[in-house]
Amino acid sequence: MTTASNSLGAGSLPSFKKNAIPLSMDISTVRCFNYTITYVLSGSMTVTLPLEQVRISAGEMIFLERGEYCTEHRSHERGIYRDITIEFGESELVNALTLIGRNNSATLERAVHRCYRCKHRDVLVTSSAKMSLYFEMLAQYMESGNFDFNNYTFKILKLSELFCVILSLEEHVCVGGRLLRGATDNVNIIDKTIKENILSNCSVRDMARVCGMGISTFKSEFSSRYGTSPHRWLIEQRLSHARFLLLSTTYTVADISRQCRFSNSSHLIKQFKRFYGMTPRTFRRNLIKNS
């Protein structure tokens, strides 16, 4: 098992990356500064959120919004874990959707969709034969070296092709609906502000000021977007990061409480036990016992 920490968002967008991990298991924390789509070619991937774990296997695609996630990559039968990760921001999303709209407005109209699942979740999973074909061809393009993945126009064209596939999946409309909402919603500044300040000392009132809102309006808009209060959401995200540090480091509980912006160790222990049903020390002890 290896542990790592990495950030997505350093290169030019959109970015296309083919990853391979020749290990039985790899645990890492990923900070997504943009929208991220990952398709698993072989092995499996588990994404840990504060209140749930989402597991995807070969042939499935996961959509991640901005945020910090603990991920586990596993290979099977001594194979290699492989995936393709595509990252893009609002401007790339709009440009790719514009290409689709010019050629097939009916596709966009059919994909307009909103439900509690796609509105309030940061992680969505889907799969289909058409999607698998797209990524298998994309893997071949990337391996051949005959295509310029540094060319912005080419990358937007490939991104628009993927969006065409996603938006045509009538039985898996949540991902398509979330893409459309990402291009049109006015709450992006709230998403960006709060996700950039998960581990900062910035108060909810300060974040409301950054968004140009009063505290009541900010809380109301946030609750409509996430289905919970800003304070509770921040606690959940910080607990998720604390869980990752317990998994991947030897930091003391006191060190972790400071890094995750809890007022003291007792506050972390109380909240951790409330969400995970055990203390941080018990969680780490069980992990060591089972490893």
Disulfide bonds with the S-S distance in Angstrom:
none
